Amino acid sequence: MGGSSAVPERRGGDVEVTGISLSTERVRPGDLYAALPGARAHGADFTGAALAAGAVAVLTDPAGATRVPDDVPLLVVPDPRRVLGRLSARVYGNPAERLRMIGITGTQGKTTTSRLAEGGLQATGTTAAVIGTVGTRIAGTDVPTALTTPEAPDLHGLFALMVERGVEVCVMEVSSHALVLGRVDGVVFDVAVFLNLGRDHLDFHTDLEDYYRAKASLFTPERARRALVNVDDEHGRRLAEECAVPVVTFSGAGEPADWCAVERVAEPEGSAFVVAGPDGLRLSAGVPLAGEFNVDNALAAVAACGEAGLDPAAVARGIAGLPGVPGRLERIDEGQDFEVVVDYAHKPDAVEAALRALRPLARGRLIVVLGAGGDRDPGKRPIMGGIAARLADLLVVTDDNPRTESPAAIRASVRAGVRGPGEVLEVGDRRAAIAAALDRAGPGDIVLVAGKGHETGQEVDGVVHPFDDREVARALLRERSGAEGAGGAVSEPPSVG
């Protein structure tokens, strides 16, 4: 069994396995239950629940094997996670081999690039699927998933569903967690795309080099047939030199590359540009999102599809006609005389990119609402605060997803990076913070609500409360419009320490 040199130990008779699950809550009759060791408990301790739900056999390690009843068919390997991907692929009939696979990795831009590619393909009449942070969509139908890159059994099950529904191309985000934890094992991407690398996930990786190595592991013969690499990024240039598979390059900034974006024209609603590709190819293109970095994302989407053997011209036309990407510089328009934009930027590079994209579009002030997530890399909090205070005219520091940490302590850490005389307001309650930003906005201003983007909940002390920045902003703008229309004053929320 690939991924482990040890010969697996088998116990019990032959059984027919029709699926795999890591969770007893998702076990279906005929499943193999993968009982993995965990930080607090061993999955084998829940074998009874898995069997009651219909599991017919168990995959586990030697420690777990001692906790499984003797009459249960059992497969024992030293490290079950290392075989889980290939085993899942085999159980589901290797469905990824029947799809054209495009995998996208990078610190920022994965969601935008994958969604643009999927939308461009759908517009050409190609049946496509996308897997990523915003969720999974198969042939235009949303399928709920919990992780950016689902666990291997769920992932291969999704591939099987795609094949059933006639999907031709799957575009998916590939996170560093997924690569380290083996979630994409058993998949060989036709094209693997590298966008960029910046500070993120340092609560999971030991340092930036470890983070880079995790990303670089996608660009190996075991996981990809061809690499498409952004040579505007210093880590991309390094990867292009070190890559063990054939490399094709792209650049939106004028670096020598196989695919380039030239003749760029920026507007508040998006950008028009020309794609210069291999063999003298020139294509008119556009992206329905503001910011130069979104030209880069659209270029990556067009080039990835081209390198996968699809028609890049048709994909470029399809992308130009899209309405946008959920929670990515998403404009909120309720007839107000200033711009409101919601974006997922929750790491230093992304916050800077979003603010730099919006600054030239603002005829007045640039206002940003920003927090930081709890139980994640704390070192990025003051960096984000410093960037936001430097690039915006007003920074409203608020709560993001505090999780189990003190919200006030997180806000203090964000503020610790602020230098200079810039205006900073602290409002802990996120709805009140958005209201404060909107109340201070005037004609020609831009308000950026950053950090949560497409998310529809806010996690506090282990409880996820309904909260969608986009819906909150819309509701507040309507209230504001109604109050102004009635001649009433809009109340100002209190400042919370």
Rosetta blueprint (number, residue, H / E / L):
1 M L
2 G L
3 G L
4 S L
5 S L
6 A L
7 V L
8 P L
9 E E
10 R E
11 R E
12 G L
13 G L
14 D L
15 V L
16 E L
17 V L
18 T L
19 G E
20 I E
21 S E
22 L L
23 S L
24 T H
25 E H
26 R H
27 V L
28 R L
29 P L
30 G L
31 D E
32 L E
33 Y E
34 A E
35 A L
36 L L
37 P E
38 G L
39 A L
40 R L
41 A L
42 H E
43 G H
44 A H
45 D H
46 F H
47 T H
48 G H
49 A H
50 A H
51 L H
52 A H
53 A L
54 G L
55 A L
56 V L
57 A E
58 V E
59 L E
60 T E
61 D L
62 P H
63 A H
64 G H
65 A H
66 T L
67 R L
68 V L
69 P L
70 D L
71 D L
72 V L
73 P L
74 L E
75 L E
76 V E
77 V L
78 P L
79 D L
80 P H
81 R H
82 R H
83 V H
84 L H
85 G H
86 R H
87 L H
88 S H
89 A H
90 R H
91 V H
92 Y L
93 G L
94 N L
95 P H
96 A H
97 E H
98 R H
99 L L
100 R E
101 M E
102 I E
103 G E
104 I E
105 T E
106 G L
107 T L
108 Q L
109 G L
110 K H
111 T H
112 T H
113 T H
114 S H
115 R H
116 L H
117 A H
118 E H
119 G H
120 G H
121 L H
122 Q H
123 A H
124 T L
125 G L
126 T L
127 T L
128 A E
129 A E
130 V E
131 I E
132 G E
133 T L
134 V L
135 G E
136 T E
137 R E
138 I E
139 A L
140 G L
141 T E
142 D E
143 V E
144 P L
145 T L
146 A L
147 L L
148 T L
149 T L
150 P L
151 E L
152 A H
153 P H
154 D H
155 L H
156 H H
157 G H
158 L H
159 F H
160 A H
161 L H
162 M H
163 V H
164 E H
165 R L
166 G L
167 V L
168 E L
169 V E
170 C E
171 V E
172 M E
173 E E
174 V L
175 S L
176 S H
177 H H
178 A H
179 L H
180 V H
181 L L
182 G L
183 R L
184 V L
185 D L
186 G L
187 V L
188 V L
189 F E
190 D L
191 V E
192 A E
193 V E
194 F E
195 L L
196 N L
197 L L
198 G L
199 R L
200 D L
201 H L
202 L L
203 D L
204 F L
205 H L
206 T L
207 D L
208 L H
209 E H
210 D H
211 Y H
212 Y H
213 R H
214 A H
215 K H
216 A H
217 S L
218 L L
219 F L
220 T L
221 P L
222 E L
223 R L
224 A E
225 R L
226 R L
227 A E
228 L E
229 V E
230 N E
231 V L
232 D L
233 D L
234 E H
235 H H
236 G H
237 R H
238 R H
239 L H
240 A H
241 E H
242 E H
243 C L
244 A L
245 V L
246 P L
247 V E
248 V E
249 T E
250 F E
251 S E
252 G L
253 A L
254 G L
255 E L
256 P L
257 A L
258 D L
259 W E
260 C E
261 A E
262 V E
263 E E
264 R E
265 V E
266 A E
267 E E
268 P L
269 E L
270 G E
271 S E
272 A E
273 F E
274 V E
275 V E
276 A E
277 G L
278 P H
279 D H
280 G H
281 L L
282 R E
283 L E
284 S E
285 A E
286 G E
287 V E
288 P L
289 L L
290 A L
291 G L
292 E H
293 F H
294 N H
295 V H
296 D H
297 N H
298 A H
299 L H
300 A H
301 A H
302 V H
303 A H
304 A H
305 C H
306 G H
307 E H
308 A L
309 G L
310 L L
311 D L
312 P H
313 A H
314 A H
315 V H
316 A H
317 R H
318 G H
319 I H
320 A H
321 G L
322 L L
323 P L
324 G L
325 V L
326 P L
327 G L
328 R L
329 L L
330 E E
331 R E
332 I L
333 D L
334 E L
335 G L
336 Q L
337 D L
338 F L
339 E E
340 V E
341 V E
342 V E
343 D E
344 Y L
345 A L
346 H L
347 K L
348 P H
349 D H
350 A H
351 V H
352 E H
353 A H
354 A H
355 L H
356 R H
357 A H
358 L H
359 R H
360 P H
361 L H
362 A L
363 R L
364 G L
365 R L
366 L E
367 I E
368 V E
369 V E
370 L E
371 G L
372 A L
373 G L
374 G L
375 D L
376 R L
377 D L
378 P L
379 G L
380 K H
381 R H
382 P H
383 I H
384 M H
385 G H
386 G H
387 I H
388 A H
389 A H
390 R H
391 L H
392 A L
393 D L
394 L E
395 L E
396 V E
397 V E
398 T L
399 D L
400 D L
401 N L
402 P L
403 R E
404 T L
405 E L
406 S L
407 P H
408 A H
409 A H
410 I H
411 R H
412 A H
413 S H
414 V H
415 R H
416 A H
417 G L
418 V L
419 R L
420 G L
421 P L
422 G L
423 E E
424 V E
425 L E
426 E E
427 V L
428 G L
429 D L
430 R H
431 R H
432 A H
433 A H
434 I H
435 A H
436 A H
437 A H
438 L H
439 D H
440 R L
441 A L
442 G L
443 P L
444 G L
445 D L
446 I E
447 V E
448 L E
449 V E
450 A E
451 G L
452 K L
453 G L
454 H L
455 E L
456 T L
457 G E
458 Q E
459 E E
460 V E
461 D L
462 G L
463 V E
464 V E
465 H E
466 P E
467 F L
468 D L
469 D H
470 R H
471 E H
472 V H
473 A H
474 R H
475 A H
476 L H
477 L H
478 R H
479 E H
480 R H
481 S H
482 G H
483 A H
484 E H
485 G H
486 A L
487 G L
488 G L
489 A L
490 V L
491 S L
492 E L
493 P L
494 P L
495 S L
496 V L
497 G L
